[in-house]
């Protein structure tokens, strides 16, 4: 286990895109990530981290991605991952698919980050403003996709001077190879990769 100790007063858990279109049967993109989700048992592990975080007094933040019908917020000719979102009609504001999965629904005291329209949670949201306003120094990241939004957020968090922890068993990608590659080669460069159990231990829970 890790010897890391986390100060709840200066730590935030940031949950990236735990939305039905990813997490749940029938979600537009669930089929693409279900395999890796099963391998990591990410939902159960994330629930355990969030429960421990709330008990310890850690700030819990949710970073969903949403678009209006027609995706007018982004390019008329999307490519890459955003093309997949548009083609799948995923994350439409107000839809079941865009809703945060019930098991991790925001509770009183949680913060919902607003404005996420792209991959890096810092890029189009009030995340950095909230973190700095609250004196947060450490961010603990989990969610989707291992090698996309989680990784993009991790890199910017690192650049912005936060201590970044990535939850290796609270993330999933569209293939095991992409997931494993990100955790093996990218995460150690821009974060401290830890398991859910290690983070819970670091919170003294």
Backbone as CSV, one residue per row, in Angstrom:
resi,resn,N_x,N_y,N_z,CA_x,CA_y,CA_z,C_x,C_y,C_z
1,UNK,0.829,-1.192,0.000,0.000,0.000,0.000,0.870,1.251,0.000
2,UNK,0.284,2.335,-0.426,1.027,3.589,-0.499,1.230,4.210,0.874
3,UNK,2.295,4.986,1.025,2.513,5.747,2.252,1.956,7.156,2.124
4,UNK,1.321,7.455,0.999,0.744,8.772,0.765,-0.303,9.092,1.822
5,UNK,-0.274,10.338,2.334,-1.327,10.814,3.218,-1.981,12.005,2.528
6,UNK,-3.283,12.033,2.521,-4.020,13.108,1.869,-4.730,13.965,2.908
7,UNK,-4.609,15.262,2.752,-5.282,16.213,3.625,-6.666,16.488,3.040
8,UNK,-7.733,16.064,3.703,-9.073,16.258,3.154,-9.399,17.712,2.839
9,UNK,-8.835,18.630,3.602,-9.157,20.044,3.411,-8.614,20.596,2.096
10,UNK,-7.575,19.954,1.554,-6.958,20.471,0.331,-7.034,19.462,-0.817
11,UNK,-7.937,18.495,-0.687,-8.078,17.431,-1.693,-9.481,17.450,-2.289
12,UNK,-9.560,17.222,-3.600,-10.850,17.074,-4.282,-10.822,15.817,-5.134
13,UNK,-11.903,15.077,-5.092,-12.109,13.957,-6.009,-12.926,14.493,-7.181
14,UNK,-12.399,14.325,-8.391,-13.066,14.835,-9.587,-13.523,13.649,-10.428
15,UNK,-14.833,13.506,-10.570,-15.444,12.373,-11.259,-15.824,12.809,-12.670
16,UNK,-15.147,12.242,-13.653,-15.266,12.704,-15.034,-16.207,11.805,-15.837
17,UNK,-17.343,12.349,-16.207,-18.273,11.711,-17.157,-18.801,10.349,-16.704
18,UNK,-19.149,10.250,-15.442,-19.848,9.040,-14.966,-21.321,9.164,-15.348
19,UNK,-21.570,9.190,-16.638,-22.906,9.424,-17.177,-23.437,8.155,-17.843
20,UNK,-24.757,8.055,-17.906,-25.374,6.820,-18.390,-24.910,6.410,-19.781
21,UNK,-24.620,7.372,-20.647,-24.180,6.996,-21.990,-22.888,6.186,-21.952
22,UNK,-22.089,6.336,-20.910,-20.914,5.490,-20.697,-21.217,4.329,-19.745
23,UNK,-21.837,4.643,-18.623,-21.844,3.696,-17.503,-22.890,2.602,-17.593
24,UNK,-23.969,2.849,-18.324,-25.170,2.033,-18.135,-25.599,1.286,-19.389
25,UNK,-26.168,0.107,-19.181,-26.736,-0.673,-20.280,-27.750,0.182,-21.026
26,UNK,-27.604,0.244,-22.344,-28.472,1.095,-23.145,-27.877,2.452,-23.448
27,UNK,-26.794,2.799,-22.773,-26.113,4.058,-23.044,-25.454,4.036,-24.409
28,UNK,-25.397,5.194,-25.060,-24.917,5.274,-26.445,-23.512,4.708,-26.625
29,UNK,-22.652,4.903,-25.640,-21.256,4.471,-25.758,-20.899,3.360,-24.769
30,UNK,-21.908,2.826,-24.078,-21.619,1.824,-23.050,-20.957,0.579,-23.626
31,UNK,-21.440,0.140,-24.786,-20.874,-1.063,-25.380,-19.387,-0.964,-25.638
32,UNK,-18.916,0.246,-25.932,-17.496,0.448,-26.243,-16.607,0.340,-25.013
33,UNK,-17.165,0.617,-23.832,-16.347,0.657,-22.616,-16.692,-0.443,-21.622
34,UNK,-17.751,-1.195,-21.882,-18.237,-2.178,-20.911,-17.175,-3.207,-20.555
35,UNK,-16.383,-3.636,-21.532,-15.365,-4.649,-21.283,-14.340,-4.210,-20.265
36,UNK,-13.797,-3.005,-20.463,-12.776,-2.503,-19.536,-13.411,-2.144,-18.193
37,UNK,-14.630,-1.632,-18.220,-15.331,-1.359,-16.957,-15.422,-2.624,-16.110
38,UNK,-15.720,-3.735,-16.767,-15.815,-4.998,-16.049,-14.482,-5.449,-15.491
39,UNK,-13.425,-5.234,-16.264,-12.089,-5.643,-15.826,-11.643,-4.844,-14.598
40,UNK,-11.937,-3.546,-14.572,-11.474,-2.704,-13.469,-12.466,-2.651,-12.318
41,UNK,-13.716,-3.058,-12.558,-14.787,-2.921,-11.566,-14.882,-1.469,-11.100
42,UNK,-14.809,-0.581,-12.074,-14.609,0.840,-11.774,-15.759,1.477,-11.010
43,UNK,-16.995,1.066,-11.279,-18.107,1.717,-10.584,-18.100,1.388,-9.097
44,UNK,-17.894,0.138,-8.765,-17.837,-0.244,-7.344,-16.649,0.424,-6.659
45,UNK,-15.513,0.454,-7.329,-14.332,1.087,-6.739,-14.544,2.588,-6.557
46,UNK,-15.166,3.226,-7.535,-15.414,4.664,-7.429,-16.382,4.963,-6.293
47,UNK,-17.419,4.149,-6.161,-18.373,4.345,-5.058,-17.658,4.273,-3.709
48,UNK,-16.713,3.343,-3.593,-15.974,3.198,-2.335,-15.112,4.433,-2.064
49,UNK,-14.456,4.938,-3.098,-13.633,6.146,-2.941,-14.500,7.334,-2.546
50,UNK,-15.620,7.495,-3.224,-16.494,8.636,-2.950,-17.054,8.565,-1.527
51,UNK,-17.447,7.379,-1.092,-17.950,7.229,0.275,-16.885,7.604,1.301
52,UNK,-15.657,7.137,1.066,-14.559,7.465,1.977,-14.234,8.951,1.935
53,UNK,-14.280,9.529,0.741,-13.988,10.953,0.590,-15.007,11.802,1.344
54,UNK,-16.271,11.474,1.165,-17.314,12.248,1.867,-17.155,12.119,3.379
55,UNK,-16.870,10.903,3.829,-16.710,10.681,5.273,-15.536,11.475,5.827
56,UNK,-14.484,11.617,5.018,-13.289,12.328,5.466,-13.405,13.841,5.311
57,UNK,-14.441,14.303,4.600,-14.590,15.738,4.385,-13.907,16.258,3.140
58,UNK,-13.597,15.354,2.212,-12.988,15.740,0.933,-14.062,16.336,0.019
59,UNK,-13.699,17.327,-0.771,-14.602,17.891,-1.766,-14.819,16.883,-2.890
60,UNK,-16.072,16.585,-3.203,-16.411,15.678,-4.301,-17.001,16.507,-5.435
61,UNK,-16.405,16.366,-6.621,-16.808,17.159,-7.773,-17.200,16.239,-8.927
62,UNK,-18.209,16.639,-9.665,-18.694,15.884,-10.819,-18.478,16.727,-12.066
63,UNK,-17.914,16.106,-13.105,-17.625,16.829,-14.349,-18.280,16.119,-15.526
64,UNK,-19.591,16.299,-15.691,-20.271,15.710,-16.847,-20.036,16.537,-18.107
65,UNK,-20.139,15.889,-19.254,-20.074,16.587,-20.538,-21.480,16.583,-21.137
66,UNK,-21.943,17.741,-21.607,-23.271,17.819,-22.209,-23.248,18.769,-23.398
67,UNK,-24.161,18.505,-24.310,-24.328,19.350,-25.496,-25.815,19.567,-25.750
68,UNK,-26.162,20.701,-26.339,-27.535,20.880,-26.777,-27.787,19.975,-27.980
69,UNK,-29.039,19.661,-28.205,-29.399,18.869,-29.385,-28.859,19.553,-30.632
70,UNK,-28.140,18.802,-31.457,-27.531,19.379,-32.644,-26.061,19.739,-32.477
71,UNK,-25.565,19.696,-31.225,-24.123,19.896,-30.941,-23.611,21.222,-31.506
72,UNK,-24.350,22.274,-31.265,-23.954,23.575,-31.816,-22.739,24.175,-31.117
73,UNK,-22.381,23.624,-29.954,-21.239,24.180,-29.224,-19.897,23.798,-29.846
74,UNK,-19.888,22.801,-30.713,-18.618,22.343,-31.275,-18.640,22.468,-32.790
75,UNK,-17.519,22.152,-33.399,-17.365,22.268,-34.849,-18.476,21.548,-35.611
76,UNK,-18.868,22.120,-36.728,-19.860,21.465,-37.588,-19.283,20.223,-38.251
77,UNK,-17.963,20.083,-38.193,-17.294,18.930,-38.810,-16.360,18.272,-37.788
78,UNK,-16.935,17.685,-36.733,-16.094,17.081,-35.702,-15.350,15.861,-36.224
79,UNK,-14.219,15.592,-35.631,-13.450,14.398,-35.968,-12.936,13.790,-34.675
80,UNK,-12.368,12.605,-34.782,-11.846,11.944,-33.594,-12.957,11.582,-32.620
81,UNK,-12.660,11.686,-31.343,-13.581,11.224,-30.310,-14.893,12.000,-30.334
82,UNK,-14.846,13.291,-30.613,-16.094,14.062,-30.626,-16.999,13.657,-31.785
83,UNK,-16.416,13.182,-32.879,-17.247,12.658,-33.967,-18.020,11.431,-33.481
84,UNK,-17.360,10.607,-32.676,-18.035,9.445,-32.118,-19.199,9.834,-31.215
85,UNK,-19.012,10.914,-30.447,-20.083,11.416,-29.581,-21.267,11.887,-30.419
86,UNK,-20.979,12.659,-31.466,-22.042,13.189,-32.322,-22.743,12.059,-33.073
87,UNK,-21.957,11.165,-33.652,-22.550,10.060,-34.416,-23.430,9.177,-33.536
88,UNK,-23.064,9.049,-32.262,-23.843,8.228,-31.349,-24.971,8.978,-30.664
89,UNK,-25.082,10.282,-30.975,-26.092,11.138,-30.342,-25.997,11.047,-28.816
90,UNK,-24.772,11.122,-28.333,-24.506,10.942,-26.911,-24.452,12.275,-26.162
91,UNK,-24.742,12.194,-24.869,-24.568,13.318,-23.933,-25.389,14.554,-24.298
92,UNK,-26.594,14.334,-24.764,-27.481,15.459,-25.080,-28.108,15.971,-23.786
93,UNK,-27.938,17.258,-23.551,-28.404,17.890,-22.320,-29.875,17.562,-22.054
94,UNK,-30.161,17.135,-20.830,-31.521,16.815,-20.437,-31.937,15.382,-20.705
95,UNK,-31.109,14.630,-21.404,-31.443,13.244,-21.733,-31.007,12.302,-20.617
96,UNK,-31.599,11.084,-20.633,-31.165,10.048,-19.684,-29.690,9.745,-19.874
97,UNK,-29.230,9.689,-21.115,-27.837,9.358,-21.385,-26.856,10.344,-20.792
98,UNK,-27.245,11.611,-20.722,-26.350,12.642,-20.193,-26.390,12.716,-18.673
99,UNK,-27.383,12.073,-18.056,-27.511,12.131,-16.596,-26.397,11.330,-15.921
100,UNK,-25.945,11.821,-14.773,-24.957,11.091,-13.985,-25.605,9.822,-13.437
101,UNK,-24.898,8.704,-13.517,-25.433,7.408,-13.094,-25.912,7.486,-11.645
102,UNK,-27.035,6.834,-11.382,-27.676,6.946,-10.072,-26.738,6.621,-8.917
103,UNK,-25.919,5.602,-9.077,-25.030,5.166,-7.989,-24.035,6.240,-7.569
104,UNK,-23.775,7.181,-8.459,-22.805,8.246,-8.152,-23.436,9.626,-8.290
105,UNK,-24.745,9.691,-8.166,-25.440,10.973,-8.309,-24.927,11.974,-7.278
106,UNK,-24.828,13.235,-7.675,-24.371,14.266,-6.731,-25.229,14.311,-5.477
107,UNK,-24.562,14.456,-4.344,-25.239,14.598,-3.064,-25.006,15.994,-2.509
108,UNK,-25.758,16.327,-1.476,-25.607,17.643,-0.866,-24.159,17.857,-0.444
109,UNK,-23.613,18.987,-0.820,-22.218,19.288,-0.522,-21.285,19.026,-1.681
110,UNK,-21.722,18.201,-2.646,-20.920,17.975,-3.852,-20.990,19.212,-4.753
111,UNK,-20.060,19.279,-5.690,-20.023,20.376,-6.659,-20.107,19.785,-8.060
112,UNK,-21.001,20.316,-8.875,-21.095,19.907,-10.272,-20.393,20.961,-11.123
113,UNK,-19.349,20.538,-11.806,-18.574,21.425,-12.675,-19.386,21.673,-13.955
114,UNK,-19.504,22.918,-14.329,-20.351,23.265,-15.462,-19.529,23.660,-16.682
115,UNK,-20.051,23.314,-17.859,-19.482,23.823,-19.101,-18.585,22.878,-19.859
116,UNK,-18.458,21.627,-19.396,-17.553,20.711,-20.104,-18.107,20.384,-21.494
117,UNK,-17.356,20.759,-22.512,-17.763,20.521,-23.893,-16.690,19.778,-24.686
118,UNK,-15.520,19.630,-24.088,-14.425,18.959,-24.765,-13.768,17.957,-23.835
119,UNK,-12.494,17.642,-24.111,-11.836,16.540,-23.441,-11.215,16.928,-22.105
120,UNK,-10.504,18.043,-22.080,-9.828,18.518,-20.881,-10.848,19.233,-19.997
121,UNK,-11.063,18.719,-18.796,-12.068,19.330,-17.922,-11.735,20.772,-17.580
122,UNK,-10.462,21.122,-17.560,-10.087,22.495,-17.249,-10.435,23.467,-18.374
123,UNK,-10.498,22.984,-19.606,-10.484,23.875,-20.770,-11.696,24.790,-20.879
124,UNK,-12.898,24.257,-20.665,-14.096,25.060,-20.911,-14.990,25.187,-19.684
125,UNK,-14.446,24.871,-18.508,-15.267,24.857,-17.299,-14.736,25.814,-16.231
126,UNK,-15.450,25.832,-15.109,-15.042,26.635,-13.953,-14.231,25.805,-12.952
127,UNK,-13.684,24.672,-13.388,-12.973,23.776,-12.476,-11.812,24.462,-11.770
128,UNK,-10.928,25.080,-12.507,-9.742,25.687,-11.909,-10.134,26.782,-10.923
129,UNK,-11.121,27.594,-11.294,-11.601,28.666,-10.422,-12.089,28.091,-9.094
130,UNK,-12.879,27.020,-9.154,-13.420,26.418,-7.931,-12.292,25.834,-7.079
131,UNK,-11.391,25.096,-7.708,-10.295,24.481,-6.962,-9.453,25.537,-6.233
132,UNK,-9.096,26.585,-6.945,-8.254,27.624,-6.339,-9.028,28.392,-5.260
133,UNK,-10.301,28.633,-5.497,-11.118,29.339,-4.505,-11.194,28.553,-3.199
134,UNK,-11.214,27.233,-3.310,-11.341,26.381,-2.136,-9.990,25.972,-1.538
135,UNK,-8.908,26.418,-2.146,-7.590,26.078,-1.623,-7.193,24.636,-1.863
136,UNK,-7.748,24.042,-2.920,-7.436,22.649,-3.230,-6.049,22.555,-3.865
137,UNK,-5.261,21.605,-3.368,-3.912,21.380,-3.906,-3.775,20.018,-4.584
138,UNK,-4.620,19.069,-4.217,-4.539,17.714,-4.749,-5.854,17.346,-5.413
139,UNK,-5.784,16.841,-6.653,-6.985,16.362,-7.333,-6.835,14.862,-7.599
140,UNK,-7.900,14.140,-7.311,-7.939,12.692,-7.492,-8.928,12.425,-8.619
141,UNK,-8.448,11.851,-9.726,-9.246,11.743,-10.942,-9.695,10.312,-11.221
142,UNK,-10.964,10.170,-11.620,-11.475,8.915,-12.119,-12.506,9.187,-13.192
143,UNK,-12.798,8.165,-14.018,-13.853,8.335,-15.011,-13.492,7.833,-16.392
144,UNK,-14.022,8.524,-17.381,-13.921,8.125,-18.782,-13.328,9.257,-19.614
145,UNK,-12.627,8.904,-20.622,-11.972,7.635,-20.902,-10.576,7.682,-20.315
146,UNK,-10.038,6.528,-19.979,-8.695,6.455,-19.405,-7.701,7.312,-20.173
147,UNK,-7.720,7.176,-21.498,-6.714,7.795,-22.363,-7.230,9.047,-23.057
148,UNK,-8.358,9.571,-22.617,-8.926,10.742,-23.289,-9.206,11.835,-22.264
149,UNK,-10.428,11.927,-21.757,-10.766,13.026,-20.856,-10.018,12.957,-19.530
150,UNK,-9.860,11.757,-18.987,-9.106,11.647,-17.735,-7.652,12.044,-17.972
151,UNK,-7.072,11.534,-19.037,-5.673,11.863,-19.320,-5.493,13.338,-19.642
152,UNK,-6.403,13.912,-20.418,-6.295,15.334,-20.760,-6.374,16.203,-19.508
153,UNK,-7.291,15.864,-18.620,-7.449,16.616,-17.374,-6.231,16.448,-16.486
154,UNK,-5.714,15.229,-16.419,-4.507,14.942,-15.654,-3.338,15.808,-16.114
155,UNK,-3.135,15.883,-17.412,-1.997,16.641,-17.947,-2.101,18.119,-17.603
156,UNK,-3.296,18.684,-17.753,-3.457,20.101,-17.443,-3.350,20.346,-15.945
157,UNK,-3.898,19.447,-15.143,-3.749,19.585,-13.701,-2.287,19.609,-13.284
158,UNK,-1.516,18.747,-13.886,-0.068,18.694,-13.634,0.589,20.015,-14.036
159,UNK,0.269,20.499,-15.226,0.828,21.766,-15.727,0.431,22.944,-14.841
160,UNK,-0.774,22.875,-14.262,-1.273,23.979,-13.450,-0.795,23.936,-12.005
161,UNK,0.020,22.935,-11.683,0.657,22.918,-10.374,-0.060,22.134,-9.298
162,UNK,-1.110,21.399,-9.675,-1.784,20.555,-8.687,-1.013,19.257,-8.494
163,UNK,-1.136,18.666,-7.308,-0.721,17.285,-7.123,-1.842,16.444,-7.712
164,UNK,-1.536,15.649,-8.722,-2.562,14.873,-9.426,-2.414,13.398,-9.075
165,UNK,-3.525,12.796,-8.676,-3.584,11.355,-8.444,-4.594,10.782,-9.426
166,UNK,-4.203,9.739,-10.139,-5.132,9.064,-11.045,-5.498,7.710,-10.454
167,UNK,-6.793,7.426,-10.451,-7.319,6.184,-9.886,-7.287,5.101,-10.960
168,UNK,-6.317,4.221,-10.883,-6.092,3.264,-11.969,-7.210,2.247,-12.135
169,UNK,-7.971,1.993,-11.078,-9.071,1.034,-11.179,-10.438,1.720,-11.086
170,UNK,-10.445,3.014,-11.393,-11.694,3.776,-11.469,-11.785,4.483,-12.818
171,UNK,-11.173,3.890,-13.832,-11.176,4.454,-15.183,-11.426,3.323,-16.179
172,UNK,-11.869,3.701,-17.384,-12.077,2.705,-18.441,-11.917,3.374,-19.789
173,UNK,-11.521,2.571,-20.778,-11.332,3.050,-22.147,-12.087,2.121,-23.096
174,UNK,-11.965,2.405,-24.391,-12.701,1.610,-25.376,-11.990,0.315,-25.738
175,UNK,-10.773,0.129,-25.241,-10.084,-1.153,-25.394,-9.117,-1.339,-24.238
176,UNK,-8.850,-2.592,-23.907,-7.915,-2.884,-22.825,-6.523,-2.381,-23.159
177,UNK,-6.144,-2.469,-24.435,-4.806,-2.027,-24.837,-4.625,-0.532,-24.612
178,UNK,-5.615,0.264,-25.004,-5.514,1.716,-24.797,-5.471,2.054,-23.312
179,UNK,-6.306,1.386,-22.555,-6.360,1.581,-21.105,-5.009,1.259,-20.462
180,UNK,-4.489,0.078,-20.786,-3.220,-0.359,-20.187,-2.068,0.551,-20.593
181,UNK,-2.056,0.973,-21.850,-0.986,1.838,-22.342,-0.966,3.159,-21.585
182,UNK,-2.139,3.766,-21.405,-2.214,5.051,-20.718,-1.718,4.923,-19.280
183,UNK,-2.163,3.887,-18.597,-1.785,3.713,-17.193,-0.301,3.375,-17.057
184,UNK,0.208,2.582,-17.981,1.607,2.150,-17.891,2.595,3.241,-18.266
185,UNK,2.258,4.012,-19.304,3.252,4.927,-19.871,2.949,6.410,-19.674
186,UNK,1.688,6.789,-19.664,1.352,8.213,-19.588,1.061,8.669,-18.160
187,UNK,0.287,7.913,-17.433,-0.096,8.345,-16.091,1.094,8.617,-15.173
188,UNK,2.136,7.773,-15.176,3.251,8.043,-14.267,4.029,9.320,-14.601
189,UNK,3.893,9.816,-15.820,4.606,11.036,-16.211,3.939,12.297,-15.668
190,UNK,2.630,12.240,-15.452,1.877,13.449,-15.122,1.040,13.299,-13.855
191,UNK,1.220,12.205,-13.114,0.419,11.995,-11.917,1.058,10.929,-11.049
192,UNK,0.443,10.719,-9.900,0.747,9.560,-9.068,-0.394,8.572,-9.258
193,UNK,-0.182,7.476,-9.985,-1.257,6.502,-10.185,-1.446,5.654,-8.924
194,UNK,-2.681,5.608,-8.431,-2.994,4.824,-7.242,-4.293,4.056,-7.466
195,UNK,-4.459,2.985,-6.717,-5.723,2.252,-6.748,-6.721,2.923,-5.806
196,UNK,-7.980,2.515,-5.944,-9.008,3.021,-5.032,-8.641,2.704,-3.586
197,UNK,-8.191,1.487,-3.331,-7.849,1.089,-1.970,-6.711,1.932,-1.397
198,UNK,-5.752,2.270,-2.243,-4.634,3.102,-1.781,-5.093,4.521,-1.444
199,UNK,-6.002,5.063,-2.229,-6.513,6.408,-1.935,-7.346,6.378,-0.651
200,UNK,-8.168,5.355,-0.489,-8.965,5.238,0.735,-8.043,5.145,1.952
201,UNK,-6.969,4.388,1.826,-5.992,4.282,2.924,-5.321,5.622,3.192
202,UNK,-5.018,6.346,2.110,-4.361,7.647,2.259,-5.253,8.676,2.945
203,UNK,-6.557,8.443,2.884,-7.522,9.315,3.575,-7.731,8.876,5.025
204,UNK,-7.062,7.804,5.410,-7.192,7.305,6.764,-8.502,6.604,7.025
205,UNK,-9.109,6.122,5.945,-10.418,5.456,6.065,-10.261,3.933,6.073
